[in-house]
Amino acid sequence: MLQSTTHQRVLLHNARIITASGPDRGPLQTWDQLGWLANGALIAEQTREGWRTVWLGPVGDVQRPRYDTAVDLGGRLLTPGWIDSHTHAVFAGDRSHEFAQRLTGSSYAEIAAAGGGIVHTVAATRAASQQDLLTQSAARLTEMAAWGVRVVEIKTGYGLDLTTELKTLAVIDALRRQFAGRLTLLATAMPAHAIPREFQGDPDGYVALVCEEILPALARLSVPVPFCDVFVEQGYFSVAQADRIWRAAQKLGMRLKAHVDELSAMGGLQWALAQDAVSVEHLLRTDAAGVAMLAQSQTVAVCLPLTSLFLRESFAPMRSLVDAGARVALATDCNPGSAMTTNLPLAMQIAVLMAGLTPPEALRAVTRTAALAVGEAGGLTGRLAVGERFEATLLDVEHPDALFYELGAPPRGNSRLLDTLFSQNVP
């Protein structure tokens, strides 16, 4: 282990490096546009604020500054740390029976109307002990880390009551400590995920509970909750209800995310953009007008190709979004009902094979634009750049093309070396 000094410098060399320092909008055709160093090196320095990149360049650069420890990466691929910017990874229970129902023709909406869907998982999550919930969720995060993920956004929303929403946030906090040095976890409050069974017939009563009790209680905890998300959809929350929830969250210092245009286009996208949402997520039903609006905004379009695949639905218009100039991120949507997966590389592959993104655009979508989708929380920029927070993914491949060539390849994340070097407590 390295000494925990205030100014420890580590040289990582003999690496293929993607810096993601190119534009965060618009088409990308080549890896050079994403900051490709075929034989690169990087120096990171430990400070009281954390690790920062202090130098980046080709191996053998005579202008390279001094360092304390050198590590040969053996020609592996080093990229900015991968970010899974949309997950529901803390839950209990199983909905494989719903998967079988969909294979015989039942739709997501039909299953939910019959008492399945989100409320089915809510019942299991409410019944689970905090330890059981922690154990199940930790297994998913372990898989994510193996794929190469370094940052995970996790939404609440399988509680839909004060007790279980608080329990979910307590589990996220415990996971944050358990995975310290391996994963950075970001919490999003999403009690507006569905109307719980006890409020069926009184959705405004549940909205009042969210605004007056649940969100304030989540905000009072010591666990940071930077975002509030709302599912704006037929049978879930109307635009007017979403706006009430957002106003309450805004007063508590949260920023807006929104599930919109997933099953129907009912004005949620336009509303979220008018509120300067950090991100809008799903977008399966977004039309050309919506694409144009996103291209003119700072809001990130978080696309979830594995959800489309899992539900056998259309894909979000990723190619059109990129071409128009919108910021596009990719995520797994890890959840028990519509995307039971932890595999972020597969999401990237499907976005390339089925939705028209280029490989450099897909990698940008889990680095630079994914960082924007989580508001660059904690100084996370999704880039390897001098002066910025050092967060990186190390992969057992020599060229980024290999990430897309072998469909569903075994995990290629090889970040144990980086964990050993960079996971120490900063003085």
C-alpha positions as CSV (number, residue, x, y, z in Angstrom):
1,M,0.0,0.0,0.0
2,L,1.1,3.6,-0.6
3,Q,1.8,5.9,2.2
4,S,-1.1,8.2,3.0
5,T,0.8,11.4,2.5
6,T,-0.9,14.7,1.5
7,H,0.8,14.9,-1.9
8,Q,1.4,11.3,-3.0
9,R,1.8,11.1,-6.8
10,V,1.3,7.9,-8.8
11,L,2.4,7.5,-12.4
12,L,0.2,5.1,-14.5
13,H,2.0,4.2,-17.7
14,N,2.0,1.8,-20.7
15,A,-1.7,2.3,-21.1
16,R,-4.2,2.8,-23.9
17,I,-6.1,5.8,-22.7
18,I,-9.5,7.3,-23.6
19,T,-9.8,10.8,-21.9
20,A,-13.4,11.6,-23.0
21,S,-12.2,15.1,-23.4
22,G,-13.9,15.7,-26.7
23,P,-17.3,17.5,-27.2
24,D,-20.2,16.3,-25.1
25,R,-22.7,16.8,-27.9
26,G,-22.9,15.9,-31.6
27,P,-21.7,12.9,-33.6
28,L,-18.4,11.1,-33.0
29,Q,-16.9,8.8,-35.6
30,T,-13.4,8.1,-34.4
31,W,-11.7,7.4,-31.1
32,D,-9.4,10.4,-31.7
33,Q,-12.5,12.6,-31.2
34,L,-12.9,11.1,-27.8
35,G,-9.3,11.7,-26.7
36,W,-7.4,8.6,-27.7
37,L,-3.8,8.0,-26.5
38,A,-2.5,4.8,-28.0
39,N,0.5,4.7,-25.6
40,G,-0.2,7.0,-22.8
41,A,0.6,7.8,-19.2
42,L,-1.1,9.7,-16.4
43,I,-0.1,11.1,-13.0
44,A,-2.6,11.4,-10.2
45,E,-1.9,13.2,-7.0
46,Q,-3.6,12.7,-3.6
47,T,-4.7,15.9,-1.9
48,R,-7.0,16.7,0.9
49,E,-9.9,16.9,-1.5
50,G,-9.2,13.5,-3.1
51,W,-7.3,12.3,-6.1
52,R,-6.7,14.7,-9.0
53,T,-5.1,14.2,-12.4
54,V,-2.0,16.5,-12.6
55,W,-0.5,15.3,-15.8
56,L,-1.5,13.4,-18.9
57,G,0.5,12.6,-22.0
58,P,2.4,10.1,-24.1
59,V,4.8,7.7,-22.6
60,G,8.3,9.2,-22.7
61,D,7.2,12.8,-22.7
62,V,10.2,14.7,-21.4
63,Q,7.9,17.3,-19.8
64,R,6.4,14.8,-17.5
65,P,6.6,16.0,-13.8
66,R,8.0,14.1,-10.9
67,Y,6.1,11.2,-9.3
68,D,6.5,8.9,-6.2
69,T,5.3,5.5,-7.5
70,A,5.1,4.1,-11.0
71,V,2.7,1.4,-12.1
72,D,2.9,-0.4,-15.4
73,L,-0.7,-1.1,-16.7
74,G,0.6,-3.6,-19.3
75,G,-1.1,-2.1,-22.3
76,R,-4.6,-2.2,-20.8
77,L,-7.4,0.2,-21.6
78,L,-7.8,3.1,-19.1
79,T,-11.0,5.2,-19.4
80,P,-12.8,7.7,-17.2
81,G,-14.7,5.8,-14.5
82,W,-17.9,4.3,-16.0
83,I,-21.2,5.7,-14.6
84,D,-24.4,3.8,-14.4
85,S,-26.6,6.9,-14.2
86,H,-30.1,5.3,-13.9
87,T,-30.7,2.3,-11.6
88,H,-33.2,1.0,-9.1
89,A,-30.7,-1.4,-7.7
90,V,-32.0,-1.6,-4.1
91,F,-35.1,-3.9,-4.0
92,A,-36.3,-7.3,-2.8
93,G,-38.2,-10.0,-4.5
94,D,-38.5,-11.5,-7.9
95,R,-40.8,-10.8,-10.9
96,S,-39.7,-13.6,-13.3
97,H,-43.3,-14.7,-13.5
98,E,-44.1,-11.3,-15.1
99,F,-41.4,-11.8,-17.7
100,A,-43.1,-15.1,-18.6
101,Q,-46.4,-13.3,-18.8
102,R,-45.0,-10.7,-21.2
103,L,-43.6,-13.5,-23.4
104,T,-47.2,-14.7,-23.9
105,G,-48.4,-11.3,-24.9
106,S,-49.2,-9.3,-21.7
107,S,-48.0,-5.7,-21.7
108,Y,-46.2,-3.9,-18.9
109,A,-49.3,-1.7,-18.4
110,E,-51.6,-4.7,-18.3
111,I,-49.5,-6.5,-15.7
112,A,-49.4,-3.4,-13.6
113,A,-53.2,-2.9,-13.8
114,A,-53.7,-6.5,-12.6
115,G,-51.7,-5.8,-9.4
116,G,-48.2,-6.6,-10.6
117,G,-45.4,-4.3,-11.6
118,I,-43.9,-1.8,-9.2
119,V,-46.4,-2.5,-6.5
120,H,-45.5,-6.2,-6.5
121,T,-41.8,-5.2,-5.7
122,V,-43.0,-2.7,-3.2
123,A,-44.7,-5.5,-1.1
124,A,-41.5,-7.6,-1.2
125,T,-39.3,-4.6,-0.3
126,R,-41.5,-3.6,2.6
127,A,-41.4,-7.1,4.0
128,A,-37.7,-7.5,3.7
129,S,-35.4,-6.8,6.6
130,Q,-32.8,-4.1,6.2
131,Q,-30.1,-6.8,6.3
132,D,-31.8,-8.9,3.6
133,L,-32.2,-5.9,1.4
134,L,-28.5,-5.0,1.9
135,T,-27.4,-8.5,1.0
136,Q,-29.4,-8.7,-2.1
137,S,-28.4,-5.2,-3.3
138,A,-24.7,-5.7,-2.5
139,A,-24.7,-8.7,-4.9
140,R,-25.9,-6.5,-7.7
141,L,-23.4,-3.8,-7.0
142,T,-20.6,-6.4,-7.0
143,E,-21.6,-7.5,-10.5
144,M,-21.7,-3.9,-11.6
145,A,-18.2,-3.3,-10.4
146,A,-17.0,-6.4,-12.2
147,W,-18.3,-5.0,-15.5
148,G,-16.2,-1.9,-15.0
149,V,-18.7,0.5,-13.4
150,R,-17.3,3.0,-10.8
151,V,-20.3,5.2,-10.1
152,V,-23.9,4.1,-9.6
153,E,-27.0,6.3,-9.2
154,I,-29.6,4.4,-7.1
155,K,-33.3,5.5,-6.9
156,T,-35.6,4.8,-3.9
157,G,-39.2,4.1,-4.9
158,Y,-39.9,0.5,-3.9
159,G,-41.1,1.6,-0.5
160,L,-43.8,4.2,-1.3
161,D,-44.3,4.8,2.5
162,L,-42.1,6.7,4.9
163,T,-40.8,3.7,6.8
164,T,-39.6,1.8,3.7
165,E,-38.2,4.8,1.8
166,L,-36.1,5.6,4.9
167,K,-35.1,1.9,5.1
168,T,-34.0,2.0,1.4
169,L,-31.9,5.1,2.0
170,A,-30.3,3.5,5.0
171,V,-29.4,0.6,2.8
172,I,-27.9,2.9,0.2
173,D,-25.8,4.5,3.0
174,A,-24.6,1.1,4.2
175,L,-23.7,0.1,0.7
176,R,-21.8,3.3,0.3
177,R,-19.6,2.4,3.2
178,Q,-19.3,-1.3,2.2
179,F,-18.2,-0.4,-1.3
180,A,-16.0,2.6,-0.4
181,G,-13.0,2.8,-2.7
182,R,-14.7,0.5,-5.3
183,L,-17.9,2.4,-6.1
184,T,-19.3,5.8,-5.6
185,L,-23.0,5.7,-4.9
186,L,-25.5,8.6,-5.6
187,A,-29.0,8.5,-4.1
188,T,-32.1,9.8,-5.8
189,A,-35.4,10.2,-4.0
190,M,-38.2,8.6,-6.0
191,P,-41.2,8.0,-3.7
192,A,-43.1,9.2,-6.8
193,H,-42.5,5.9,-8.6
194,A,-46.1,4.6,-8.4
195,I,-49.3,5.0,-6.4
196,P,-49.2,2.5,-3.5
197,R,-52.2,0.1,-3.1
198,E,-53.4,1.9,0.1
199,F,-53.8,5.1,-2.0
200,Q,-55.5,3.6,-5.0
201,G,-58.4,6.0,-5.7
202,D,-56.7,8.8,-3.9
203,P,-53.5,9.7,-5.8
204,D,-53.6,13.3,-4.7
205,G,-53.5,12.0,-1.1
206,Y,-50.4,10.1,-1.8
207,V,-48.8,13.2,-3.5
208,A,-49.5,15.1,-0.4
209,L,-47.8,12.4,1.7
210,V,-44.8,12.6,-0.6
211,C,-44.6,16.4,-0.4
212,E,-45.3,16.9,3.3
213,E,-43.7,13.8,5.0
214,I,-41.6,11.5,2.8
215,L,-39.4,14.0,1.0
216,P,-38.7,16.2,4.1
217,A,-37.8,13.1,6.1
218,L,-35.4,11.9,3.4
219,A,-33.8,15.3,3.2
220,R,-33.3,15.4,7.0
221,L,-31.0,12.3,7.0
222,S,-27.3,12.6,6.9
223,V,-27.2,10.7,3.6
224,P,-26.9,13.1,0.7
225,V,-29.9,13.0,-1.6
226,P,-29.1,15.4,-4.4
227,F,-32.0,14.4,-6.8
228,C,-35.7,13.9,-6.9
229,D,-37.2,11.8,-9.7
230,V,-40.9,11.4,-10.8
231,F,-42.5,8.9,-13.1
232,V,-44.7,11.0,-15.3
233,E,-46.9,8.5,-17.0
234,Q,-50.6,7.4,-17.5
235,G,-51.6,5.6,-14.4
236,Y,-48.7,6.9,-12.3
237,F,-48.3,10.7,-11.9
238,S,-49.7,13.5,-14.0
239,V,-47.8,16.6,-15.0
240,A,-49.7,18.6,-12.4
241,Q,-48.9,16.1,-9.7
242,A,-45.2,15.9,-10.7
243,D,-45.0,19.6,-10.5
244,R,-46.3,19.6,-6.9
245,I,-43.7,17.0,-6.0
246,W,-40.9,18.9,-7.7
247,R,-41.8,22.2,-6.0
248,A,-41.6,20.4,-2.6
249,A,-38.3,18.7,-3.5
250,Q,-36.8,22.0,-4.8
251,K,-37.4,23.7,-1.5
252,L,-35.4,20.9,0.1
253,G,-32.4,21.6,-2.2
254,M,-32.9,18.6,-4.6
255,R,-32.5,18.8,-8.3
256,L,-35.0,17.3,-10.8
257,K,-34.8,14.1,-12.8
258,A,-37.9,12.7,-14.5
259,H,-39.0,9.4,-16.1
260,V,-40.9,10.6,-19.2
261,D,-42.1,9.4,-22.6
262,E,-41.7,5.7,-21.6
263,L,-45.1,4.3,-22.4
264,S,-46.9,7.4,-23.6
265,A,-46.1,11.0,-24.4
266,M,-48.2,13.1,-22.1
267,G,-46.3,16.3,-21.7
268,G,-43.8,15.2,-19.1
269,L,-40.8,15.9,-21.3
270,Q,-41.9,19.5,-22.1
271,W,-42.6,20.1,-18.4
272,A,-39.3,18.7,-17.2
273,L,-37.3,20.8,-19.8
274,A,-39.2,23.9,-18.6
275,Q,-37.9,23.1,-15.1
276,D,-34.3,22.8,-16.3
277,A,-34.2,19.1,-15.2
278,V,-30.7,17.6,-14.9
279,S,-31.9,14.6,-16.9
280,V,-34.9,13.1,-18.5
281,E,-35.0,9.3,-18.7
282,H,-36.5,6.5,-20.9
283,L,-37.8,8.6,-23.9
284,L,-39.2,5.7,-25.9
285,R,-42.1,7.8,-27.2
286,T,-40.2,11.1,-27.8
287,D,-41.0,12.6,-31.2
288,A,-39.0,14.9,-33.5
289,A,-40.3,18.0,-31.7
290,G,-39.0,16.5,-28.4
291,V,-35.7,15.7,-29.9
292,A,-35.3,19.3,-31.1
293,M,-36.2,20.6,-27.6
294,L,-33.6,18.4,-26.0
295,A,-31.0,19.5,-28.4
296,Q,-31.6,23.1,-27.4
297,S,-31.4,22.3,-23.7
298,Q,-28.7,21.5,-21.1
299,T,-30.8,18.5,-19.9
300,V,-29.3,15.0,-20.5
301,A,-31.3,12.4,-22.3
302,V,-30.7,9.2,-20.4
303,C,-31.5,6.2,-22.7
304,L,-32.1,2.7,-21.5
305,P,-31.7,0.2,-24.3
306,L,-31.9,-2.9,-22.2
307,T,-35.3,-1.8,-21.0
308,S,-36.5,-1.6,-24.6
309,L,-35.0,-5.0,-25.2
310,F,-36.4,-6.6,-22.1
311,L,-39.9,-5.2,-22.8
312,R,-39.7,-5.8,-26.6
313,E,-40.5,-2.1,-27.1
314,S,-39.1,0.5,-29.5
315,F,-35.8,2.2,-28.6
316,A,-35.4,5.8,-27.7
317,P,-34.4,7.9,-30.7
318,M,-30.7,7.9,-29.8
319,R,-29.3,8.5,-33.3
320,S,-31.6,11.4,-33.8
321,L,-30.8,12.8,-30.4
322,V,-27.1,12.7,-31.0
323,D,-27.4,14.1,-34.6
324,A,-29.6,17.0,-33.4
325,G,-27.0,17.9,-30.7
326,A,-28.6,16.6,-27.6
327,R,-26.5,15.2,-24.7
328,V,-27.1,11.5,-24.5
329,A,-26.2,9.1,-21.7
330,L,-26.7,5.3,-21.4
331,A,-27.6,3.3,-18.3
332,T,-28.8,-0.2,-17.4
333,D,-32.1,0.8,-15.6
334,C,-31.3,-2.2,-13.3
335,N,-34.7,-3.1,-11.8
336,P,-36.7,-6.3,-11.2
337,G,-39.5,-5.7,-13.7
338,S,-38.3,-4.1,-16.9
339,A,-34.5,-4.5,-16.9
340,M,-33.2,-7.3,-14.7
341,T,-29.5,-6.7,-15.5
342,T,-26.4,-5.2,-14.1
343,N,-24.6,-5.3,-17.5
344,L,-23.6,-1.8,-18.6
345,P,-21.4,-3.0,-21.4
346,L,-24.3,-4.9,-22.9
347,A,-26.4,-1.6,-22.8
348,M,-23.6,0.0,-24.8
349,Q,-23.5,-2.9,-27.3
350,I,-27.2,-2.8,-27.9
351,A,-27.2,1.0,-28.3
352,V,-24.6,0.5,-31.1
353,L,-26.2,-2.6,-32.7
354,M,-29.8,-1.7,-32.5
355,A,-30.1,2.1,-31.9
356,G,-27.5,3.5,-34.2
357,L,-24.9,4.9,-31.9
358,T,-21.2,4.7,-32.8
359,P,-18.8,3.0,-30.3
360,P,-17.2,6.3,-29.4
361,E,-20.7,7.8,-28.8
362,A,-21.6,4.9,-26.6
363,L,-18.5,5.2,-24.5
364,R,-19.0,8.9,-24.1
365,A,-22.5,8.1,-22.9
366,V,-21.3,6.2,-19.9
367,T,-18.5,8.6,-19.1
368,R,-18.7,12.4,-19.9
369,T,-22.5,12.7,-20.6
370,A,-23.3,10.3,-17.8
371,A,-21.4,12.6,-15.4
372,L,-23.6,15.4,-16.6
373,A,-26.7,13.2,-16.0
374,V,-25.7,13.0,-12.3
375,G,-25.0,16.7,-12.1
376,E,-21.2,16.2,-11.9
377,A,-21.8,15.4,-8.3
378,G,-18.7,15.4,-6.1
379,G,-16.6,16.9,-8.9
380,L,-17.2,13.9,-11.1
381,T,-16.7,15.1,-14.7
382,G,-16.6,11.8,-16.6
383,R,-13.2,12.8,-18.1
384,L,-9.5,12.2,-17.5
385,A,-8.3,15.8,-17.5
386,V,-5.6,17.7,-15.7
387,G,-6.9,19.5,-12.6
388,E,-10.1,17.3,-12.4
389,R,-11.1,14.5,-10.0
390,F,-9.4,11.2,-10.9
391,E,-12.0,8.4,-11.4
392,A,-11.0,5.7,-13.8
393,T,-12.0,2.3,-15.2
394,L,-9.3,-0.2,-16.1
395,L,-10.2,-2.9,-18.6
396,D,-8.5,-6.0,-19.8
397,V,-8.6,-5.0,-23.5
398,E,-6.0,-3.2,-25.6
399,H,-8.4,-1.2,-27.8
400,P,-11.9,0.2,-27.2
401,D,-13.2,-1.6,-30.3
402,A,-13.0,-4.8,-28.3
403,L,-15.7,-3.6,-25.9
404,F,-18.3,-3.9,-28.7
405,Y,-17.0,-6.9,-30.7
406,E,-17.9,-9.8,-28.4
407,L,-21.5,-9.6,-27.5
408,G,-22.2,-10.2,-23.8
409,A,-18.5,-10.8,-23.2
410,P,-17.4,-11.9,-19.7
411,P,-16.6,-8.9,-17.3
412,R,-13.5,-7.1,-18.5
413,G,-13.2,-4.7,-15.5
414,N,-9.8,-4.9,-13.9
415,S,-9.9,-2.2,-11.3
416,R,-8.5,-4.0,-8.3
417,L,-5.1,-2.4,-9.0
418,L,-6.6,1.0,-9.1
419,D,-8.6,0.2,-5.9
420,T,-5.4,-0.7,-4.1
421,L,-3.7,2.5,-5.2
422,F,-6.5,5.0,-4.9
423,S,-9.0,3.8,-2.2
424,Q,-7.0,5.0,0.8
425,N,-8.5,7.6,3.1
426,V,-7.4,11.1,2.3
427,P,-5.9,12.8,5.3
